[in-house]
Amino acid sequence: MTTTADPRSSTGTSREPLEQVRRLVTEVPGPRSRALQERRLAAVSRGVGSTLPVFVERGEGAVLLDADGNQLIDLGAGIAVVNVGHAQPRVVDRVQQQVADFTHTCFMVTPYEEYVAVCEALVRLAPVDGPAKAALFNTGSEAVENAVKIARHATGRDAVVVFDHAYHGRTNLTMAMTAKAMPYKKGFGPFAGEVYRAPMSYPFRDPEGMTGEQAAARAIAVIEAQVGADQVACVVIEPVQGEGGFVEPAPGFLPALAAWCRENGALFVADEVQTGFARTGDVFACEREGVRPDLVTIAKGVAGGLPLAGVVGRADAMDAVHTGGLGGTYGGNPVACAAALGALEAMADLDLVGAARSIEERMVPRLLALKAQRPGIGDVRGRGAMLAIEVVQTEGGVATLAPDAAGAAAISAACHAAGVVTLTCGTYGNVLRFLPPLTIEPALLDDALDVLETAVLSALAG
């Protein structure tokens, strides 16, 4: 870590390249962030929370510059949004040009090429068999909700199957699909009907030795007994769960579910909102096991930080909906589409799929070494640049399955104080998740891991 004077100019508008180092000039949060927090508390609904109350003035690469001149290493990437890094030049250039041209017409009124170009790119990239088409929206929740609409229209069925620990969004329908009550669902019901939950493959918590195929058979038995195969419009699953704790199902689980859907006329929907666009070391996470979804939902990493989402899938399913049945005022906004074209270009040109795998190779040995030193780290999991540690209570120096949310919070707080942005997640709040921009420099990632190591060794007993 470097300690020096505030690097900003007197006007706060210096555009010199932001050095990719961690640098603290005040405590975190500093006095200006604390003053801004007071303004926030007076004007912003308390229902909107923040993990770390530092106010960001600039971001570049994998570094955030806050209002006090501190430079923080970003291991959250806006919750897997800026996969291509903050202020990626290809994104910036395209956005600036598009803003100068026009910012909005509504594609449903007068269309524009940028929307079509993004859909063409998604059709090329998505692991869907046969002819494919796409439609664009604003958020991951909207994408999931529209995937359900498409599946119901295409199949003539109503039932939607989701899984334990799932997170699919905050709209009324997607809250019903999301598993975790607090803070996402408490007090917001009643929720949309015809949503059913099946058991997830969770290797750390499943019976020892349970295979992915066995876990799938368990889930399918629940679906057939409690819903009925002929009632299921779609099975919706995150190939690696996000908010639920970065749960990666055992090999064989996803292929077995996809096969069951094909055999029973249901659509298999891969929710790739968090896992997509090279995050897991593949363009889409379901590709790792050769799974070919009927529909794929996308958002987050597609547009380099601008709000854009979509559904891409089999053309026959996408075209089953009547004209006018899909859309929205801002869906596929031209500025967001321009950003997406820049982000997709960067993903290919910079080989961010390979970059994610390199991050995994660098991080996992460090995380496993920490697990060997601290039994309170019960599990290290994930892949690519979507990695996590699950913190559990110990008995006699041996890990149990009892969650340790306080331990996870203590580790994260120590990282924040040292200038590293980390996030917690999990049904029990006991998982630390790591989502660095895929462009992070190795030396910067090593520094962040050094901070994490110090935090873990301090927060957890040996």
C-alpha positions in Angstrom: 0.0 0.0 0.0 1.2 3.5 -0.8 0.4 6.5 1.4 0.6 9.9 -0.1 -1.2 13.2 -0.5 -4.6 13.5 -2.2 -3.9 12.9 -5.9 -6.8 14.9 -7.2 -6.4 18.4 -8.7 -7.8 21.4 -6.8 -10.9 21.3 -9.0 -11.3 17.5 -8.6 -11.4 17.1 -12.4 -7.9 15.7 -13.2 -8.0 13.0 -15.9 -4.6 11.7 -15.5 -4.6 7.9 -15.6 -5.6 6.4 -12.2 -2.7 4.5 -10.9 -3.6 0.8 -10.3 -2.5 0.8 -6.7 -4.2 0.8 -3.3 -3.6 4.1 -1.5 -5.1 5.4 1.7 -4.8 9.0 2.7 -7.6 9.0 5.4 -9.4 6.4 7.4 -12.2 4.5 5.5 -14.7 6.1 5.2 -13.0 9.5 5.4 -14.4 12.9 6.4 -15.9 13.9 3.1 -17.6 10.5 2.7 -19.0 10.8 6.2 -20.3 14.3 5.4 -21.9 12.9 2.3 -23.4 10.1 4.3 -25.2 12.6 6.5 -26.7 14.2 3.4 -27.7 10.8 2.2 -29.4 9.9 5.4 -31.5 13.1 5.2 -32.6 12.6 1.6 -32.4 9.0 0.6 -34.8 6.3 1.7 -33.3 4.1 4.4 -34.7 1.1 2.4 -31.7 1.5 0.1 -28.6 0.1 1.8 -24.9 0.2 1.0 -22.2 -2.2 1.8 -19.4 0.4 2.3 -20.4 4.1 2.8 -17.5 5.6 0.8 -18.6 8.0 -1.9 -16.9 7.2 -5.2 -15.7 10.0 -7.5 -13.9 8.0 -10.2 -13.2 4.4 -11.2 -10.6 3.0 -13.6 -9.6 -0.6 -14.2 -10.0 -2.3 -10.8 -9.5 0.9 -8.6 -12.1 3.2 -7.1 -11.1 6.8 -6.1 -13.3 8.0 -3.2 -14.3 11.5 -2.2 -11.3 11.7 0.3 -8.7 10.7 -2.3 -8.4 7.1 -1.1 -7.9 4.5 -3.8 -9.6 1.2 -3.1 -9.2 -2.2 -4.8 -12.5 -3.2 -6.1 -13.2 -6.9 -5.6 -17.0 -6.4 -6.2 -17.1 -4.9 -9.7 -20.5 -3.4 -9.0 -21.7 -7.0 -8.2 -20.2 -8.5 -11.4 -21.1 -5.6 -13.6 -17.8 -4.1 -14.7 -16.2 -7.3 -16.0 -14.3 -5.2 -18.5 -13.1 -2.8 -15.8 -14.1 0.7 -14.8 -14.0 3.3 -17.6 -13.1 0.7 -20.2 -12.0 2.9 -23.2 -14.1 1.0 -25.8 -17.2 1.5 -23.6 -16.4 5.2 -23.0 -15.8 6.0 -26.6 -19.0 4.3 -27.9 -21.1 5.9 -25.1 -19.8 9.4 -25.8 -20.5 9.1 -29.5 -24.0 7.7 -28.9 -24.9 10.4 -26.4 -23.9 13.0 -29.0 -26.1 11.3 -31.6 -29.3 10.6 -29.6 -30.1 9.2 -26.2 -33.6 7.8 -26.7 -36.4 7.2 -29.1 -37.9 3.9 -27.7 -37.2 0.9 -29.9 -41.0 0.2 -29.9 -41.6 3.5 -31.6 -38.7 4.1 -33.9 -36.0 1.4 -33.9 -32.2 1.9 -34.3 -29.3 -0.2 -35.4 -27.6 -0.5 -32.0 -30.4 -2.6 -30.6 -30.2 -5.0 -33.5 -26.4 -5.2 -33.3 -26.5 -6.2 -29.7 -29.1 -8.9 -30.4 -27.0 -10.2 -33.3 -24.0 -10.4 -30.9 -26.0 -12.2 -28.3 -27.4 -14.7 -30.8 -23.8 -15.5 -31.9 -22.6 -15.9 -28.3 -25.4 -17.7 -26.6 -25.1 -21.6 -26.2 -28.6 -22.2 -27.7 -29.3 -25.0 -30.3 -30.7 -24.0 -33.6 -31.9 -20.5 -34.7 -32.0 -18.0 -31.9 -33.4 -14.5 -31.3 -33.1 -12.0 -28.5 -35.0 -9.2 -26.8 -33.6 -6.4 -24.6 -34.7 -5.0 -21.3 -33.2 -2.9 -18.4 -32.4 -5.2 -15.4 -31.7 -8.8 -14.5 -35.1 -8.9 -12.8 -36.8 -7.8 -15.9 -34.9 -10.4 -18.0 -36.0 -13.2 -15.7 -39.6 -12.0 -15.6 -39.7 -11.8 -19.4 -38.1 -15.3 -19.7 -41.0 -16.6 -17.6 -43.5 -14.8 -19.8 -42.0 -16.3 -22.9 -41.9 -19.8 -21.4 -45.5 -19.7 -20.3 -46.6 -18.4 -23.7 -44.6 -20.9 -25.6 -45.6 -24.0 -23.5 -49.2 -23.0 -22.5 -48.3 -24.0 -18.9 -48.1 -22.0 -15.7 -45.7 -23.6 -13.2 -42.2 -22.2 -12.7 -39.6 -24.3 -10.8 -36.7 -22.6 -9.0 -34.2 -23.8 -6.4 -33.2 -23.4 -2.8 -30.8 -20.5 -2.2 -31.8 -18.9 -5.6 -31.7 -15.2 -6.3 -33.6 -13.9 -9.3 -34.5 -10.3 -8.5 -36.7 -7.9 -6.7 -39.9 -7.5 -8.8 -43.0 -9.2 -7.4 -42.6 -12.3 -9.6 -38.8 -12.6 -9.1 -39.2 -12.1 -5.3 -41.4 -15.2 -5.4 -38.6 -16.9 -7.3 -35.9 -15.7 -4.9 -35.3 -17.9 -1.8 -33.9 -15.5 0.8 -36.5 -13.7 2.9 -34.4 -10.9 4.5 -33.9 -8.3 3.1 -35.5 -9.2 -0.3 -39.0 -10.5 0.6 -39.9 -9.6 4.2 -43.0 -7.5 4.3 -43.5 -7.3 0.6 -46.0 -10.1 0.0 -48.2 -11.6 -1.2 -46.1 -12.8 -4.1 -46.9 -14.2 -7.6 -48.3 -17.7 -7.6 -47.3 -20.9 -9.5 -43.7 -20.7 -8.3 -42.3 -23.9 -6.8 -39.0 -24.6 -5.1 -36.8 -27.7 -5.5 -33.6 -28.7 -3.6 -30.4 -27.4 -5.0 -27.1 -29.3 -5.4 -24.9 -27.8 -2.7 -21.9 -30.0 -2.4 -20.6 -28.5 0.9 -23.9 -29.1 2.6 -25.3 -32.2 0.8 -24.7 -35.7 2.2 -21.1 -36.7 1.6 -20.6 -38.4 -1.7 -23.9 -37.2 -3.3 -23.3 -36.8 -7.0 -24.8 -34.3 -9.3 -27.0 -36.9 -10.9 -28.3 -38.0 -7.5 -29.0 -34.4 -6.5 -30.9 -33.9 -9.8 -32.9 -37.0 -9.1 -33.8 -35.6 -5.7 -34.9 -32.4 -7.2 -36.9 -34.1 -10.0 -38.7 -36.3 -7.6 -39.9 -33.1 -5.8 -41.0 -31.5 -9.0 -42.9 -34.5 -10.2 -44.6 -35.2 -6.9 -45.4 -31.6 -5.9 -46.0 -29.9 -9.3 -46.4 -32.5 -12.0 -44.2 -32.7 -15.1 -47.0 -31.7 -17.5 -47.6 -28.5 -15.6 -44.0 -27.1 -15.7 -43.5 -24.2 -18.1 -39.9 -23.7 -17.2 -37.1 -24.6 -14.8 -35.0 -21.5 -13.9 -31.6 -21.9 -12.4 -28.3 -20.0 -12.0 -25.5 -22.2 -13.2 -23.5 -20.9 -10.3 -25.8 -19.3 -7.7 -25.0 -15.7 -6.9 -26.6 -14.0 -3.8 -27.4 -17.5 -2.5 -23.7 -18.1 -1.7 -21.8 -18.8 -5.0 -23.1 -22.4 -4.8 -21.7 -24.4 -7.7 -23.7 -27.5 -8.2 -22.0 -30.9 -8.5 -21.0 -32.0 -12.0 -24.0 -33.7 -13.7 -26.7 -31.7 -11.9 -27.4 -29.2 -14.7 -27.2 -31.6 -17.6 -29.7 -33.9 -15.8 -32.2 -31.1 -15.3 -31.8 -29.9 -18.9 -32.5 -33.4 -20.1 -35.6 -33.8 -17.9 -36.9 -30.5 -19.4 -36.4 -31.7 -22.9 -38.1 -35.0 -22.1 -41.1 -33.3 -20.5 -41.7 -30.3 -22.7 -40.6 -27.7 -20.2 -38.1 -24.9 -21.1 -34.7 -24.9 -19.4 -33.8 -21.3 -18.5 -30.2 -20.5 -17.5 -30.1 -17.3 -15.4 -26.7 -16.0 -16.4 -27.3 -12.5 -15.1 -24.3 -12.8 -12.7 -22.3 -15.6 -14.3 -22.3 -14.4 -17.9 -19.8 -12.6 -20.1 -16.6 -14.4 -19.1 -17.1 -14.1 -15.4 -16.7 -17.8 -14.7 -14.0 -18.5 -17.3 -16.5 -19.3 -20.1 -18.6 -16.8 -22.0 -21.6 -18.4 -20.2 -21.2 -20.7 -17.2 -23.6 -23.4 -18.5 -21.1 -24.0 -21.4 -18.7 -25.7 -18.9 -20.8 -28.9 -19.0 -22.1 -28.5 -22.5 -25.6 -27.5 -21.3 -27.7 -25.9 -24.1 -30.5 -23.9 -22.5 -33.7 -23.0 -24.3 -33.6 -19.5 -22.9 -30.7 -17.5 -21.3 -31.2 -14.4 -19.2 -28.4 -11.8 -19.3 -27.6 -8.4 -17.6 -24.8 -7.1 -15.4 -21.6 -7.7 -17.3 -23.0 -7.1 -20.8 -22.8 -3.3 -20.9 -19.8 -2.2 -18.9 -21.8 -0.5 -16.2 -24.8 0.8 -18.0 -28.3 -0.8 -17.4 -29.0 -3.4 -20.0 -30.5 -6.8 -19.9 -32.0 -9.4 -22.2 -33.3 -12.8 -23.0 -31.8 -14.8 -25.8 -33.1 -18.2 -26.8 -34.6 -20.6 -29.3 -36.3 -18.6 -32.1 -39.5 -20.7 -31.9 -39.9 -19.9 -28.2 -38.9 -16.2 -28.6 -41.3 -15.8 -31.5 -44.2 -17.5 -29.6 -45.2 -14.3 -28.0 -47.6 -12.0 -29.9 -46.3 -8.7 -31.3 -46.3 -6.1 -28.5 -46.1 -8.7 -25.8 -42.5 -7.9 -24.9 -40.8 -4.5 -24.5 -40.6 -1.5 -22.2 -40.0 2.2 -22.6 -36.2 2.1 -21.9 -35.5 -1.5 -22.9 -32.5 -1.6 -25.1 -31.7 2.1 -24.7 -29.3 3.2 -27.4 -26.7 4.5 -25.0 -26.7 1.2 -23.1 -26.6 -0.7 -26.4 -23.5 1.3 -27.5 -21.9 0.4 -24.1 -22.6 -3.2 -24.7 -21.0 -3.2 -28.1 -17.9 -1.7 -26.6 -17.9 -4.2 -23.7 -18.4 -7.2 -26.0 -15.5 -6.0 -28.2 -13.3 -5.6 -25.1 -14.3 -9.1 -23.9 -13.1 -10.6 -27.1 -10.0 -8.4 -27.8 -8.7 -8.7 -24.3 -9.4 -12.4 -24.0 -11.4 -11.9 -20.8 -12.4 -15.6 -20.7 -8.7 -16.4 -20.4 -8.2 -13.6 -17.9 -11.0 -15.0 -15.6 -9.3 -18.4 -15.7 -5.9 -16.8 -14.8 -7.6 -15.0 -11.9 -8.9 -18.4 -10.6 -5.4 -19.9 -10.9 -4.0 -17.0 -8.9 -6.7 -16.8 -6.2 -7.7 -20.4 -5.5 -4.3 -21.5 -4.1 -4.2 -18.5 -1.8 -7.7 -19.2 -0.6 -7.0 -22.9 0.0 -3.9 -22.0 1.9 -6.0 -19.8 4.2 -8.5 -22.6 4.6 -5.6 -24.8 5.8 -4.7 -22.2 8.4 -8.2 -21.4 9.6 -10.8 -24.2 9.9 -13.5 -21.5 10.1 -13.2 -21.3 6.3 -15.4 -24.3 5.7 -15.3 -24.2 1.9 -13.6 -22.6 -1.0 -15.6 -22.7 -4.2 -16.6 -21.1 -7.5 -14.6 -20.7 -10.7 -13.1 -18.1 -12.9 -13.4 -14.7 -11.2 -16.5 -15.8 -9.3 -15.0 -17.2 -6.2 -16.1 -17.5 -2.5 -15.2 -18.7 0.9 -17.9 -20.0 3.3 -17.2 -19.1 6.9 -18.5 -21.5 9.6 -18.3 -22.1 13.3 -15.8 -24.6 14.6 -15.8 -27.1 17.5 -12.5 -28.2 18.9 -10.7 -26.7 15.9 -12.8 -28.6 13.4 -15.2 -26.9 10.9 -18.9 -27.5 11.4 -21.8 -26.7 9.0 -23.1 -24.0 11.4 -22.8 -20.6 9.6 -20.7 -17.9 11.0 -22.1 -14.7 9.7 -20.3 -12.6 12.3 -17.0 -14.0 11.2 -17.7 -13.2 7.6 -18.8 -9.7 8.5 -15.6 -9.1 10.6 -13.4 -10.2 7.7 -15.2 -8.0 5.2 -15.1 -5.0 7.6 -11.3 -5.4 8.1 -10.8 -5.5 4.3 -12.9 -2.3 3.9 -10.8 -0.5 6.5 -7.7 -1.5 4.6 -9.0 -0.3 1.3 -10.3 -3.4 -0.4 -14.0 -3.6 -1.4 -15.4 -7.0 -0.5 -19.0 -8.3 -0.5 -20.8 -10.9 1.6 -23.7 -13.1 0.5 -25.3 -16.5 1.1 -28.6 -17.6 2.6 -27.1 -17.4 6.0 -24.9 -14.3 5.4 -21.7 -16.2 6.0 -20.1 -16.2 2.5 -17.5 -13.8 1.2 -17.7 -13.5 -2.6 -14.9 -12.2 -4.8 -15.8 -10.6 -8.2 -12.8 -8.6 -9.4 -12.9 -6.9 -12.7 -11.4 -9.3 -15.2 -8.9 -6.7 -16.2 -7.3 -6.5 -12.7 -3.5 -6.4 -12.8 -1.8 -9.4 -11.0 0.1 -7.2 -8.6 -3.1 -5.4 -7.6 -4.9 -8.7 -7.1 -1.9 -10.0 -5.0 -2.2 -6.9 -2.8 -5.9 -7.5 -2.3 -5.2 -11.1 -1.3 -2.6 -10.0 1.2 -5.2 -7.7 2.8 -7.7 -10.6 2.8 -5.2 -12.9 4.4 -4.5 -10.5 7.2 -8.2 -10.0 7.8 -8.9 -13.7 7.9 -6.0 -14.5 10.2 -7.1 -11.8 12.6 -10.9 -12.4 12.5 -10.9 -16.2 12.8 -9.4 -18.4 15.5 -6.7 -20.9 14.5 
